[in-house]
Amino acid sequence: MTCMKAQGQITAFINDELNITELDKFIDHIDSCEDCKEELEVYYTLLTAMKQLDEDKNLSDDFNQELKEKLDKTQEKIIHLRYNYYRKKGVMVIILLLLTLFFGLHHYIQPKEQENPVIKSQFSLRVLFMEESFDKVTEELTNYLDNQELDNRTE
């Protein structure tokens, strides 16, 4: 992050308007840049003092200490959110692995169907029906051919 961008986000930081990604980059820059840290201290002192005066509150004794506490709390919040993010991802990966393992092994764990060798055919009715139909067709064909032969002889 550049100094211009960090200085542009100072008021958003003081008013808690930055998202977690912006906060992380902002805090990293403030920790590494003394000029921006001084600028933050000045703005924090001015804006917090004006806010306290507007709300008729007693002015704080040590604005630098309050800023330090706010920065520490923000860093803890970032660490906590990162931890939760990676914990959720880890749980999701573990769940997916367990589901994959379960469904992959389910085939092997599932009891096998016992083979039931066919002793007698269950299709006897169908065979009988087909034989009867075939016999009828054969009979009709034989009758037809016999009639044809008789017709041929009579001619």
N, C-alpha and C positions, 0 to 999 in steps of 0.2 A: 504494500500500500504506500502511496506517496504521501508526503507531508500535506499537500493541498487537500487531498481527499480526507485524510485524518482530521485536519483542522475543520473541514466542512461538516464532519460528523460529531464534533464536540457537543453541540447543543442537543443533538439527537441522543447522544449517550447520556447526557445529564438528565434528559427528560424520559429516559428508558424507552426510546422509540426504535432502537436498532434490533434487527433480528439476530439470531444466534451466530450466523456466518459472519455478518458484519461486525458483531461484537468481538468475535475471535480475532479477526484481522485488526480491528481497532486496538484491542488490548495488546496484541503482539507488537504493533507499531509504537504504541505509547511506551511500552517497556524498553524498546530499543532506541527511541529518539528523545533525547533530552529537551530539544526545542519544543516539540509537540507536547511533551509532558508539562513543561512550564506553561504553555498556552492553555492546556486543560486546567491546570491549577488556577490560573487567572480567571478563566471563564466560569469555572465551578464556584469560585469564591464570589464573583459578581452576581451570577444568576441565582445562587442559593441565598445570598444575602438579600437580594431584591425580592425573592419569593417569600422569605421569612418576614421582611418588612411589610409586604402587601398583606400577609395573613396575620399581621400583628403578633408575631411570635418573637420570643427573645432571640437575639442573634447568637449564633453558635460561637464558642470560644476558639475552636480549632477546626477551620475549614479543611486544612491539609489532612488532618487525621480522618475526617469524614470522607474525604475523597479517597484516601488510602483504603478505608474500610469498604467503600463502594467498589473500588477496583478489585479488592480481595473477594468480595461476595460475587462479583461478576465472574471472576476466574473460577470460583468454586461451582457456580451455576453452569459454566461451560463444561467443566470436567464432569459434572453430574449428568448433564445431557448427553455428552459423548459416551459415558459409561452405559447409560440406558439404551442408547442407540445400538452400541455393539452387543449389549446383553440381549436385546430383542433379536438382532440378526443371528446371534449364536443359538438362541432358542429355536428360531425358525429353521436353521440348518439342521439342528438335532432332530426336530420333529420330522423334517423331510427325510432325513436318513433313516429314522425309525419306521416311517411309513413305507419307504422303499424296501427296507429289510423285511418288514412284515409281509408286504404283498409279494415280494420275491420268494420268500420261504413258505408262504401260504400253500403253494402248490405241493411242496414236499411234505409239509406237516399234515395236510388234509388227508383223512383216511381214504385209501384207494377203494374203488368199487370192486367187489369180488366178481371174478368172471363166472358167468353162469353158462356152462356149455349147453348147447341146444341138444336135448335128448329127443324131443319130438317136435316136429315143425308146427308152428302156430298158423301156418298158411294152408292147412288142409282143405278148408272150405274153398279157398280161392283156386286151389289145384283142381278140386272136384268140379267147381263151376267151369273152369277152363276146359276140363276134359268133357263135360257135358256139352258145352258150346262147340267144342271141336268135333265131338261125335255127331252133333246135329248137322254141322256143316258137311262133315264127311258123308253122312247118310244122304243128305240132299244132293250132294255132288254125285254120289254113286247112283242115286235114282235118276238124276238128270242124264248121266252118261248111259245108263241102261236104256232109258227112253230114247236117246239118240241112236243107239245101236238098233233098237227095234224099228225105229223110223227108217233107218238106212236099209234094213233088211226088207222091209215091206215095200220099198220102192223098187 
